[in-house]
Amino acid sequence: MATLRELELRLKSVRNIEKITKSMKMIASTRLAKAQRALQSGKQYGIANAELFANTTPEEVGKRKLFVVLSSDKGLCGGIHSSVSKATRAAIKEADPESPIMIVGDKSKAQLSRALPQNLALTFSQIGRDIPTFADAAAVADLIFKSGAKYDSIVIVYNKFVSALSFEAASVEVQTEASLREAPGFKAYEMEDDVVKDLSEFALANALYAALVEGHAAETNARRNAMDNASKNATDMIGRLQMQYNRGRQAAITNELVDIITGL
């Protein structure tokens, strides 16, 4: 059984942790409001992409896909990073097992580098520390095109913001320049080569931006919920430790009184 001194130190430690988790919850709540506003504007980019690709379905798409996994460098947000890693591993089994993977964020990089080290082609960090911008998405898209990786289509795997209490792994497919050229909707028109190339790059940046802001909102919300649960657990632990400390202190006082009364 722990001594009174050990219980006192434990109580002090848990109280300090409770203060930290409550502060982190307040910070996450403040950031969540900003992230949700960015999410609403970012969704418009995703809607525009969806309308484009709805009318440019290629006649045939190869199985070799490039998976772009979106996570972040930060932790303390539950299993949100594990969800995109699991979704990526499941998707690769259905596609070409040698499909390349590019990862945004160190958390999913650490997980997938153990599970699929031979598939990693490129990784990005320092993105998503604050609300993602279109410039961040455009920079990632530019490096993807310059990487020289071989693929038939691009699949972006990200966390979808479902509600204030939940999220889920989702994916969106982006057609490549070659796929757009072969689409019946594009074949009907004559256009310069640079038009399709620029459109494919802009469409990828659009899709990345929409997925980044949604993933950021889901992560911020998950961090707030994780800190809320941690604060509640700390409060419960403080209650149990305080009760144990009071019982031990009462027993010590009782023993001292018995010794005084008996004259020992």
C-alpha positions, 0 to 999 in steps of 0.5 A: 500500500502506498504511503501518505507521502507517495499519495500526496505526490501522486495527487499533486502530479495528477492535478498538474496534468489536469490543469494541462489537459484543460488548458489544451482543451480550451486551446483546441476549442478556440482553434476548432472554430477557426478550422470549421470556418476554413472547412466551409470555404475549403469544401467549395474547392472539393465541390468544384473538383467533383463537378469536373470529374463527374463529366470527365470519366475516362473510359479505362483507368489502370490499377496503379494508383498513387496514394497521397496520405494526409495526416500531420506532425502533431499527436495527442488527438486519439487514433485519427492518424491511425485511421488514414494509415489503416485505410491506406493499407486496405486500399493498397490490397485492392490496387496494385501492391507496388503502388507508390505512397506519398505522405503528408505528416510525420505521424502516418509516415512513422506508421506506414514506413513500418507496414509498407516501407517499399511503397514510400516515394515521398514524404512532407512535413511542417504542413498543417501546423496551422490552418492549411492554405491553398499555397501549401496544397499547391506546393505539395501538388507541384512536388508530386508532379516533379517526383517522377513517380509512375501512376494511372490515377491519384487517390487522396486519403484523408480524415473526413469531418463527420460531426463534433463527436466523430470522424472517418477515413475517406478518399477522393480520386483525382484523374491524371493528365493522361486520363483527362485527355482520354475522357470522352468529355475532353475529346469532344473539344480541341484544345492546346496541350498546356490547357489539360496539363494546367487543369490537372495540376490545378485540380490536384491542388484543389482536391488537396486543399479541400482534403487538408482543411477537412483533415485539419478540422477533424484533427483539431476536433479529435484533439479537443475530445481527447483532452476532454476525456483526459481531463475527466479521467484526471478528475476521477483519478483525483477523487479516488486518490483523495479518498485513499489519502483521507482513509490513510490519514484517518487510519494514521491519526486513529493509530496515534490516538490508540497509542496515546490512550494505551500509553505506548 
